[in-house]
Amino acid sequence: MEILPFLLAPFLASLILTGIHAYLGVHVVERGVIFVDLALAQIAALGATTAILIGMDPHGGGAYWLSLGFTFVGAGIFALARTRRGHIPQEAFIGIAYAVASAAAILAMSKATGETEHLKDMLVGNILAVSMHDVVKTAILYGAIGLFHYIFRKNFLLISTNPAAAEAKGLNIRLWDFLFYA
């Protein structure tokens, strides 16, 4: 029973994550962009790696904001990559972005001396290492994201299930895709 307090924060974090990820998963499957989460995670890792290479503290605010900036750029590119005709499937584009971001992060990290443990943490993660502070921050962030998606659920659902109808209704598909990916 001594382990229960140790596992409380990871358990709460997993509840928060599964709640919204189940909802987002429905949209991911409907849009056919199954690996977008992995690609955006690797793009974020590339941003964090870049922060380390330019001398930022890997756990500091600068690395966080640079990583978030990389993620927003990736979300913008994925939103722009969606085409009506679909000459190149968006999932193929996402897969290429994932591979390039992963390779670039590994290559860049190989140039950083003494920081290879951070690469492992970025690529693998460890839910057992979360603190209650992390859980609270995650709950606030995911609560805001959930509220945003609830308010605009009709637009997100229409774009996910029937993009042609969404476009006919006058919705800016690329903007809503960006908001979904970001």
C-alpha positions as CSV (number, residue, x, y, z in Angstrom):
1,M,0.0,0.0,0.0
2,E,3.0,2.3,0.3
3,I,3.2,2.5,-3.5
4,L,-0.3,4.1,-3.8
5,P,0.8,7.7,-3.1
6,F,3.6,7.2,-5.6
7,L,1.2,6.1,-8.3
8,L,-1.5,8.7,-7.6
9,A,0.0,11.4,-9.9
10,P,0.6,9.0,-12.9
11,F,-2.9,7.6,-12.4
12,L,-4.5,11.0,-12.5
13,A,-2.4,12.0,-15.5
14,S,-3.5,8.9,-17.4
15,L,-7.2,9.7,-16.7
16,I,-6.7,13.3,-18.0
17,L,-4.9,12.1,-21.1
18,T,-7.3,9.3,-22.0
19,G,-10.4,11.5,-21.6
20,I,-9.5,14.0,-24.3
21,H,-7.4,11.7,-26.5
22,A,-10.4,9.4,-27.0
23,Y,-12.4,12.4,-28.3
24,L,-9.5,13.6,-30.5
25,G,-9.0,10.0,-31.7
26,V,-12.4,10.0,-33.3
27,H,-11.5,13.1,-35.4
28,V,-8.1,11.6,-36.3
29,V,-9.6,8.4,-37.6
30,E,-12.3,10.3,-39.5
31,R,-9.7,12.6,-41.1
32,G,-7.4,9.7,-41.9
33,V,-4.4,11.3,-40.3
34,I,-3.6,8.4,-37.9
35,F,0.1,9.3,-37.3
36,V,-0.3,13.1,-36.9
37,D,0.2,12.9,-33.2
38,L,3.5,11.1,-33.6
39,A,4.7,13.5,-36.3
40,L,3.9,16.6,-34.2
41,A,5.5,15.0,-31.1
42,Q,8.7,14.4,-33.2
43,I,8.6,18.0,-34.5
44,A,8.3,19.2,-30.9
45,A,11.2,17.0,-30.0
46,L,13.2,18.6,-32.8
47,G,12.4,22.0,-31.4
48,A,13.5,20.9,-27.9
49,T,16.7,19.5,-29.4
50,T,17.4,22.8,-31.2
51,A,16.9,24.6,-27.9
52,I,19.5,22.3,-26.3
53,L,21.9,22.9,-29.2
54,I,21.7,26.6,-28.9
55,G,22.4,26.5,-25.2
56,M,19.0,26.7,-23.6
57,D,18.1,24.9,-20.4
58,P,16.3,21.7,-21.5
59,H,13.8,22.2,-18.7
60,G,13.4,25.9,-19.0
61,G,10.8,28.1,-20.5
62,G,12.9,28.9,-23.6
63,A,13.1,25.3,-24.7
64,Y,9.3,24.9,-24.1
65,W,8.4,27.9,-26.2
66,L,10.8,26.9,-29.0
67,S,9.4,23.4,-29.0
68,L,5.8,24.8,-29.1
69,G,6.8,27.1,-31.9
70,F,8.1,24.1,-33.9
71,T,4.8,22.3,-33.2
72,F,2.8,25.3,-34.5
73,V,4.9,25.4,-37.6
74,G,4.3,21.7,-38.1
75,A,0.5,22.1,-37.5
76,G,0.5,24.9,-40.1
77,I,2.3,22.8,-42.7
78,F,-0.1,19.9,-42.1
79,A,-3.1,22.2,-42.4
80,L,-1.7,23.6,-45.7
81,A,-0.8,20.1,-47.0
82,R,-4.5,19.0,-47.1
83,T,-5.6,19.1,-50.7
84,R,-9.0,18.6,-52.3
85,R,-7.7,16.3,-55.0
86,G,-5.4,14.3,-52.8
87,H,-2.6,13.6,-55.3
88,I,-0.4,12.8,-52.3
89,P,-2.3,11.3,-49.4
90,Q,-1.9,13.5,-46.3
91,E,-0.9,10.5,-44.2
92,A,2.1,9.9,-46.5
93,F,3.1,13.6,-46.0
94,I,2.7,13.2,-42.3
95,G,4.8,10.0,-42.3
96,I,7.6,11.8,-44.2
97,A,7.5,14.7,-41.7
98,Y,7.7,12.2,-38.8
99,A,10.7,10.4,-40.3
100,V,12.5,13.7,-41.2
101,A,11.9,15.2,-37.7
102,S,13.0,12.1,-36.0
103,A,16.2,11.8,-38.0
104,A,16.9,15.5,-37.6
105,A,16.4,15.3,-33.8
106,I,18.7,12.3,-33.5
107,L,21.3,13.8,-35.8
108,A,21.2,17.1,-33.9
109,M,21.3,15.5,-30.5
110,S,24.4,13.5,-31.6
111,K,26.2,16.9,-31.8
112,A,25.1,17.8,-28.3
113,T,27.6,16.6,-25.7
114,G,26.2,15.2,-22.5
115,E,22.6,15.7,-23.4
116,T,21.8,12.3,-24.9
117,E,19.7,11.4,-21.8
118,H,17.3,14.2,-22.8
119,L,16.9,12.6,-26.2
120,K,15.9,9.4,-24.6
121,D,13.4,11.2,-22.4
122,M,11.9,13.0,-25.4
123,L,11.6,9.8,-27.5
124,V,10.3,7.5,-24.7
125,G,8.9,9.5,-21.9
126,N,8.1,8.3,-18.4
127,I,4.6,8.7,-16.9
128,L,5.8,7.5,-13.5
129,A,8.0,10.7,-13.3
130,V,5.1,13.1,-13.4
131,S,4.4,15.3,-10.4
132,M,1.1,16.6,-9.0
133,H,2.2,20.0,-10.4
134,D,2.5,18.4,-13.9
135,V,-1.0,16.9,-13.4
136,V,-2.5,20.3,-12.5
137,K,-0.9,22.0,-15.4
138,T,-2.0,19.2,-17.8
139,A,-5.6,19.3,-16.4
140,I,-5.8,23.1,-16.9
141,L,-4.4,22.9,-20.4
142,Y,-6.5,19.9,-21.5
143,G,-9.5,21.6,-19.8
144,A,-9.0,24.7,-22.0
145,I,-8.5,22.5,-25.1
146,G,-11.6,20.5,-24.2
147,L,-13.7,23.6,-23.7
148,F,-12.5,25.1,-27.0
149,H,-13.4,21.8,-28.8
150,Y,-16.8,21.7,-27.1
151,I,-17.7,25.3,-28.1
152,F,-16.7,24.6,-31.7
153,R,-17.6,20.9,-31.8
154,K,-20.0,21.3,-34.8
155,N,-17.3,22.8,-37.0
156,F,-14.7,20.2,-36.0
157,L,-17.2,17.3,-36.5
158,L,-18.4,18.6,-39.9
159,I,-14.8,19.1,-41.2
160,S,-13.8,15.6,-39.9
161,T,-16.8,13.8,-41.4
162,N,-17.7,15.9,-44.5
163,P,-15.1,18.4,-45.5
164,A,-16.9,19.2,-48.8
165,A,-20.1,20.2,-46.8
166,A,-17.9,22.2,-44.4
167,E,-16.4,24.1,-47.3
168,A,-19.8,24.7,-48.9
169,K,-20.9,26.1,-45.6
170,G,-18.0,28.6,-45.8
171,L,-15.7,27.2,-43.2
172,N,-12.0,27.8,-43.7
173,I,-10.9,24.2,-43.8
174,R,-7.2,25.0,-43.4
175,L,-7.7,27.3,-40.4
176,W,-9.9,24.7,-38.6
177,D,-7.3,22.0,-39.5
178,F,-4.6,24.2,-38.0
179,L,-6.7,24.7,-34.8
180,F,-7.2,21.0,-34.6
181,Y,-3.6,20.1,-35.0
182,A,-2.3,22.9,-32.8
